[in-house]
Amino acid sequence: MNETKDNTARSEPGRVKVLIVDDDQRLQDVVREFLENYNYEIHSLGSGSGLMSALEEIGPDILLLDVMLPGDDGFTLLRDLRADRARGRLPV
């Protein structure tokens, strides 16, 4: 459940990349459908366990982070993200 779901077109210049981290697949799908209507490039994870590698691989412009996740919760992940010099300013 920690793999990136990527069924969008490949990155296009100018498209905003959004990474959704939520264990509720239905909610991921609703948010994905809504944002894709506005031409956002959507990627998602079902837990926070692969977050740092996904940030490196995808390079999102914004992160939508659930608070209640299996394993590390969203607050812990956010604290770790803010402590990372390279990614600490990513909008969440």
Protein Blocks (a to p, Z undefined) as FASTA:
>chain_A
ZZccdfbdcddehiacdddddfblklmmmmmmmmmmnopacdddfbfklmmmmmmmnopa
bdcddfbdghjafklmmmmmmmpmklmmgcZZ
